[in-house]
Amino acid sequence: MLDIVRLRVLAAVARHGSVTAAARELHYSQPSVSHHLARLEAETGAKLVQRVGRGIRLTETGRLLAERAVEIVGRVDSAAAELSAHVGLRAGRVRLAAFPSALGTFVPAAVSLLARRHPGLELRLTETEPPEALRMLREGHVDAAVVFHYDCTAPEEDGVRLLHLLDDPSYLVTPASAPAGSGAATTGNTTPGTGAPTDVAPPPAGGLATHRGARWIGGCERCRVHLVNLCTRAGFEPEIAFTTDDVVAVQALVVAGMGVTVLPGLALRAHRHPAVGVAELPGSIRHIHVATYGEPPLPPATAALLEALTASV
């Protein structure tokens, strides 16, 4: 059976005569467009495109299939629009990708709210980090993605629209017996609707540099970038003694005296070991958005999901 996504890619290539332009229209990467074309050729057993200099052109078979693809894609889009208008939010499906600490905090509240408001709507969740979530969004595998970034300005992505949900502070995490800040470290509650615990020590008097001689617990190569950048700004390179992305394991290692770490507030809301102390790191904010793609208006189910996410934070 022919894949509708690959037919849509072929139709875009035929319309623009270029992989680059087709990728721009579809909000895909160029390698993704080339991959879909190759898979479509494998599925049909026919040569659909051929290289001409630095570009490509459709073969006669490719042009024939592209003409049919335009018709098929148009009919599918029309049917989807008619069905959406007819059914509204009484039925249907919406797909969300989100990173672990979002899934462990405000996303379940949004899921519950969406189910109460629209009990016929099916929600599918995928746990993944922002780069993969955005790729899935651009390729049409999800309808929305909860993502984050640490810069003051949200990164620009062609066709991707960002709705701000909340700001998530970062915290130095140490054993409670070795206060993280200048006061006694405490444990307990968090502030509802934010990423911030309520019971934190004052910021370390000397900043992170106070712990320059400590061993550090970091995440995977990509996930530890923020920790390394913070320490670099404080004037030292951290000694990463242990590596894990599991927030439960990270805090257990801290309590065992194996090192110190930095965690975002949402991670501490998702799980807070009773024997850790935390101190907020001023100026270290993780900005959390829900991303969609395409021009407004959003499909009704996606719009309802965004309303539930906004209400949950």
C-alpha positions, 0 to 999 in steps of 0.5 A: 500500500502506498504511504500518504506521507510519501505521496505528499512528498512526491507531489511537493517535489513535482510542484516545486521541481526541487528537494530543497523547495519541497522540504521548505514547504513541508517543514522537513529536512532535505535528507528526510525528503530524499529518504521518503522518495527512496522509500517510495521507489522501494515500495513501488519498484519504480525509478521515480526521480533521476539526478540532473547535475546538482538537482533532480527531475521526475522520470516519466513514471514519477510524473505519472505517480505525482499526478495521481499523488496530487489527486489522492492527497487533495482528496485525503485533505478534503475528507479530513477537513470535512470529517473534522467539521462534522465530528468536531471534538466528539471523536478523533485523535491527537498526538503529543510528544513531551520530555520526561519531567513534563510527563511527570508533572503537568502533562498528566493534569492536562491529559485528565482535563482534556479527557473530562472536556472531550471524553471521545477524543483519543490522546497518544503520548510519546516520551522523547527529548526536544530535538526528536520531538521537533523532528516528529512534529515536522514529519507529521508523526505528532500534532504537538510537542512540549519542548524547552530551550535555555536561551532568552530567545526561542530558536526559530524553526521554519513552520514551527509555532511556539506557545509559551507554557512556563519558565523552569528554574535550575537548582544546585542539588547537594546532600541535605547534610551539606547545604547547597546555599548559605543557609540550611538546606530543606526539603518538602513541597513545590509551588503548584503550577510552576517548576519551582520548589518552595523550600530552597536554600539561598543561592551559594554565596560563591556560586557554582565555583563553591563546588569546583572541587566536587565530583559532578553527576551529569546526563548523557553527552547532549543532556549535560551541555547546560551543566557544563555551560553553567560551570564554565561561566563559573570559571571551572570545568566540572569533573563528571564522575557519573552519568545518568539521565534518571532523576531518581538515580541522580538524587540517590547518588547525591545522597550517597555522597558520590557527587553534586548536580544541577536539576531543573525544577520540573525534575524536582517536582516529578521526584524529590529525594527527602535527603537532598538540599537544593539552591536556586541558580539565578539566571538559569531558566529553562523556557518551556513551550508547546510547539505546533506546525503549520499555519493557523487555525489549528485542527480542533483536537490540537487546539483543545490539547493546547488549551488543556496544557495551558490550563494545567500550568 
